[in-house]
Each structure stands twice: as C-alpha cells, then as structure tokens.
C-alpha cells in the first residue's frame, strides 16, 4: 500500500471543481479537478512542498514538526482546500504521519473473558467482536444464529472476504452495494492506522485480485468508519431483518470493537430475532 498519501490527495483534488474554490475554470485541463499548483496556492504552501508531499518524497522545511512529520497547520490547510470530512481528515493525518504499531500476528490478540461474558449476557441482541481487519473474533449465540460463525475459521469470519468473495452475501444483504462501500471505506481507514500490518496488506491484495467490485471501490479511496447505522439482512429462517447497530471500542484492546445489533423493542425484527433464538436453541439441543 505504498503511495497511499499521494493517491489519496490526487483522488480528493480530482473531486473539486476550480469554480467551487473561487478559481477561474478556463483553460484545458488534462485531469479533472484542481491542479497541484492550485492546491498549494490555496493551502498557503510552496508548490515544491506540495508536490513532494503528494509524490511521497518527503516534505522538508519549516512546515515539518520536530519529530519530522508534516505539521498540523499544513494538513489542516490541505484538508480545508480539499473539503475533507472528519473521517477523511483523520485518514490524512494517519497516512501523512504513519505511526508504526507493534506488529499483530495474523490472528490478532485474544478476546478477554470479560468481553465474552458481556456478549453472552446480550441474549436479545446479536453481538460480536471485530478486529481492525474486520475479522470476527468472538460472538454470542444470537449472532451465530443470524450470521453463522460457529465451526468457521478466521478466513471464513472475515467480513470483507464474506462480502466480496462469497456469492451468498448478495442474497443475505438486500442493500449489498451500500454494504460493500461501507466495508471498503472502513477497511481503508483501518489500513491508514496500521501501515505496517502485513496481514492487512495481504487481505487487501487478495481482494483486489479476486474481486472486480473491491478493486473498483478501493481505487475510489472511500474513507469512513462503520461505527453505527442500519443493516438489512434476509435470513433463510427469520426472513427480512432490519437491524440498527452500534459499536463500542474495547478500552484494553483498542483494535477490537464490539458490534451490537439493537432492534427497537416490540418491532417485527425484535420478534423475529426472539423466534430465531428459540429455533436455534431447539436445533442445537
């Protein structure tokens, strides 16, 4: 994933029309959006500085921090010019000033027993724990009844692999296109925060080779966390489930996230989940 900063900046300046930032739009342009010289002018940095930043050749000079990274002032100015949202600003900082974390193994750290007890106590809510690679590490009985985690290996519990490599996912998710975009946007955000994660890089490479949809979405440089929202699932037993979800970071393991589906009490989905839980219990007995 070398060249991530330059690719991201190029993709974002291509979205901005000159007239949107008060520049004349006359003249033939070889590429859409703003030129590098225009971004530098609007951000208040030298053209050479911005070019070096976008080309990944380092950006020396007074706009660097004491630790050698690009300063907050420069990144904020570029973010303003490129009209980045909060998630995109966070990603820009991560790839402009990468922090090497301790390399995690392919399976990542284990889930604490206390976290597993929390999952099991959520008997009306399907819930599971994700790592930063979007692999499911632990789950409760109702999540297994909904998504089928028991008896699977880490690769089969990889949500990106399920989404893009398992044809059944298009039947499971009526809104598959939106789910695919969310998955890629969250995975790219995580990749920005874990630049030295070989397993994450291998996952991106595998999906890029195997899935045209993933390859196209990854090239769009979508960046967005999946921290809450609503998913619709078409379950073979329970039927259509409309599942609002919330996420919680595990403080003692910041790369682990609890994902909990929380349908409105008394809703049709809540009633279907209750029946599904009873059905799953009777079939596992």
N, C-alpha and C positions, 0 to 999 in steps of 0.2 A: 504494500500500500504506500510505496514511495510516491512523492509528488502530490500528496494529499492536499497540502495547503494551496499550491498553485492551481490544481484542478478545481478546488472549491471556489477560490477567488474568481477564476475565469468563468465558472458557471454562474456565479452571482452577478458579476458585472454584465454578463450577457442578458440578464433579465431587465436591466434598467435602460429605458429609452432616454436619450440626451435631453429631450424637452421636459422630462419629468424632474430633472435637476437644474433646470434653467439654462441649459446649453443649446445652442443652435443645432438643428438636425440636418443642415445642408451638407452636401458633400457625400461622395460614395464611400460606403463602409464595407470593408471586406468581411467583417464579422458583425453579428447583431450586438446591440448594447453599447456600453461605454468602452472607450479605448483606455489602455493603461495610463496614458498621459493625463487623461481626464480624471480618472480616479485619483491619481497622485495630486493633481491640482486642487480638486475639491477636498481632499483629505489634509492638505497642507503639508505634504512631504515631497521630497525631490522625486523626479521621475526615475532616476537611477535607483534610489532607495526602494521604491515600489516594485520596479522591475526585478531587482534582486530578490525581493521578498516573494514575488509570485513565481520566480524561477527556482526558488529553493536554494539560492546560492549564498544565503545569509544576508543580513541587513545591518552592516556595521554603521557606526556613527553615534551621534548623541541621542538617537531615539531608542537606544537599547537600554535595558535595565542593568543594574550592577551584576546580576547573575548571567548576563549575556543574552537574555531573551528580548523580544520586541516589547516595547513599553505599552502600558495600558492606554496611554493617551493616543498612540498611533493606532492600536487595534480598535479603540472606541471610534476614532475618526473614520477609519475604513468601514467599520460596521454601520456608521451613520450614513455614509455615502451610498453603500450597497443596500441600505434599508433592511438589515438583518433583524430577524425577530430574536426573542430571548434564547431559544434553543440554538439558533444559528450563531449568535454571539458566543455562547458557551463553547460551541464546537470550534469556532475560530480561535479562541484562546487556547483550547486544548491542542490543536494541530500546529499553532504558531509557536507554542512553548511546551512541547511534549515533556511530560514527566514520566520517567521510566519507573514503573511499578515493579515490585518483586514478581518475577515470572510465576504464573499459576500453572499447575500441571493440567493435563488435558481434562481431567475430571473436576478440577477446582477443589476448594476446601469443602469439608463435610458440613452438613446442616446440624446445628446444635440440638440436643434432645428437647430443650425447652421450646424451640421453634416448632418441632414436630408435635409437641403436646398442644400448642396453640392451634395448629392445623386440625388436629383430631377433635378439638373442642368446638370447631366451627361446623357442627353437624348439619346446619341448614344452608351453608354456603360452600360451594365448590372453591377450594383454595389450594394453591401450590406455591413452591419457591422456585424462582428463576435465578440463574447466574447471569453474568454480564454478556455471555454468549447466547443467551436465551435458550439454555438447556434447562429442563425441569429437573430439579434435584430431589424434591420431596413433594408429597401431595396427600390430601385426605381422601376418604372413601368416596365422597360425593364427586370430587374432581375426577377420580378414576372412573366413576360411572358415566360421567359426561364425556371425558376425553380419552379414556383407555390407556392409562400409564402402566399398570401392573404387568409384569412379565416382559417389559421392553428394556432395551439397552440405552445408553446415553445418546447414541446417534438417532434412535427412534423417538427419543424425547426432545430432540432439538426442534423448537418451533419453526425456525427458518427452513430446516430440511422438510418438516411436515408440510409447511405452506407451499413450498416451491417444487418439491420432488415427489410428493405423494398425490396422485390424481384424485384421491378421495377428499382432499381438502376443499376442492371446488364444490363438492356436494355438501360438505359439512358447513361451509361458510357461504350463505346466500350473497353476502357482500364481499366476495373473495378479493376483488380488486382493491378495495379500501384496506382490507386486512394485509394484503401483500405490501401496499405502500407503507402502512404503519410499521410492519416488520422491518423493512429495509431502512426506513428513517431512524428507527430506534437502534438497529444494529450499527449503522454508520456513526451515530452519536457515541455508542459504546466503543467503537473502533478508535475514535478520536481520543478517548480517555485511556486506551490500552494499546499504545503504538508498538509495544514490544511483545504482544501476545501472539506467539506463533500459531497456536491452535485456532485463534480467531481469524488470523490471516488465511490459514488453510481452509477454514469454513467459507470465507468469502470467495476464495479461489475456486473451491469445489462448486459452489452455487453459480458462480459466473460462468464456469464451463458447462454446467449441466442444464441451466435454465435461461432461456432467452428473456423471459419476463424479469427475472432477477437482474440479469445483465443490463437490461434497459433501465430499470428503476435505479440501480446502483450508479449508473452513469449520470442520472439526473441530480445526484448529490442531495437527496432529500435528507433533512435532519430534523428529527422531532422525537421527544420522549413519549413512550406509551405509559403514562402514569395514571390515567383514568379515561373512561369512555364507556361505550356500549358495544357489545358484540352480539350478533345473532348467529345461533347455531341450529342446524337442522339435525336433530338427534334421531337415529333409526327407531328408537323405542318411545322417547318422550315427545317427539315432534319438534316444532319450532320453539326455541328458547331465546328470549330477549334478555340479555344478561349485562346490566351495568357492572363495571368493575372499578376497583380502587387498588392502588399499590402502596406498599409500605416497605421502606428500606430497613434491613436488619442492622441495628447500630453496631453490633460486634462484628459484622461481616458486611461492610458497605457495598460489596459487589453482589450481594444476594438481596432479592426483592420478593416479598410476599404479594402474590396476586390473588385477590378475593373477589369472587362474583357475588353481587348483593342485589338480587331482585327485590322489588317492592313487596313487603309482606301482604299476603292476600291476593297477589296478582296471579294471572294464569300461569306465568313461568314459575312462580314460587310453588304453586300447587303441583305443577308437572315435575318439578325437582323433588318434591316430597314423595310423589309416587315412584319416581325413578330410583330414589334412595331405597324405598321399600322393595322394589323389584330387584335391585342389585343385591340387597341383603338376602332375599329369599333364594336367589340363584347361586349365591356363594356359600350357602349353608350346606 
